[in-house]
């Protein structure tokens, strides 16, 4: 599935929330506009 984002709107209170995750607004914008790879991990416990 492809998703296209034309505009990223970040509300006034979001930069402080984003910063709590050790991420900047610029980094969020970079991920949104760039290519990415999603890797799903399966964790097996008690082998």
C-alpha beads as a LAMMPS data file, in Angstrom:
LAMMPS data file: protein, C-alpha beads

47 atoms
46 bonds

1 atom types
1 bond types

-500.0 500.0 xlo xhi
-500.0 500.0 ylo yhi
-500.0 500.0 zlo zhi

Masses

1 110.0

Atoms # bond

1 1 1 0.000 0.000 0.000
2 1 1 1.362 3.425 -0.955
3 1 1 0.539 6.537 1.039
4 1 1 1.136 10.028 -0.292
5 1 1 1.397 12.963 2.119
6 1 1 1.058 16.367 0.472
7 1 1 1.372 18.491 3.598
8 1 1 2.500 17.840 7.161
9 1 1 0.783 20.007 9.753
10 1 1 2.250 19.945 13.247
11 1 1 0.086 21.581 15.907
12 1 1 1.620 23.933 18.479
13 1 1 1.827 21.372 21.293
14 1 1 3.334 18.577 19.194
15 1 1 7.023 19.616 19.051
16 1 1 7.352 19.190 22.825
17 1 1 5.655 15.794 22.653
18 1 1 7.850 14.712 19.740
19 1 1 10.950 15.846 21.677
20 1 1 10.070 13.486 24.544
21 1 1 10.825 10.643 22.111
22 1 1 14.304 12.096 21.393
23 1 1 13.208 13.061 17.887
24 1 1 13.086 16.498 16.255
25 1 1 10.352 17.915 14.044
26 1 1 12.922 18.047 11.223
27 1 1 13.560 14.313 11.613
28 1 1 9.828 13.616 11.456
29 1 1 9.546 15.667 8.268
30 1 1 12.540 13.848 6.774
31 1 1 10.946 10.451 7.386
32 1 1 7.602 11.584 5.990
33 1 1 9.094 12.935 2.748
34 1 1 11.689 10.208 2.208
35 1 1 11.713 6.544 1.360
36 1 1 11.501 4.104 4.218
37 1 1 11.614 0.413 4.967
38 1 1 9.341 -1.241 7.517
39 1 1 10.733 -4.377 9.133
40 1 1 8.391 -6.357 11.322
41 1 1 10.043 -8.475 13.982
42 1 1 8.592 -11.640 15.405
43 1 1 9.779 -12.331 18.922
44 1 1 9.740 -15.960 20.009
45 1 1 9.918 -16.512 23.754
46 1 1 10.640 -19.848 25.447
47 1 1 12.349 -21.719 22.633

Bonds

1 1 1 2
2 1 2 3
3 1 3 4
4 1 4 5
5 1 5 6
6 1 6 7
7 1 7 8
8 1 8 9
9 1 9 10
10 1 10 11
11 1 11 12
12 1 12 13
13 1 13 14
14 1 14 15
15 1 15 16
16 1 16 17
17 1 17 18
18 1 18 19
19 1 19 20
20 1 20 21
21 1 21 22
22 1 22 23
23 1 23 24
24 1 24 25
25 1 25 26
26 1 26 27
27 1 27 28
28 1 28 29
29 1 29 30
30 1 30 31
31 1 31 32
32 1 32 33
33 1 33 34
34 1 34 35
35 1 35 36
36 1 36 37
37 1 37 38
38 1 38 39
39 1 39 40
40 1 40 41
41 1 41 42
42 1 42 43
43 1 43 44
44 1 44 45
45 1 45 46
46 1 46 47
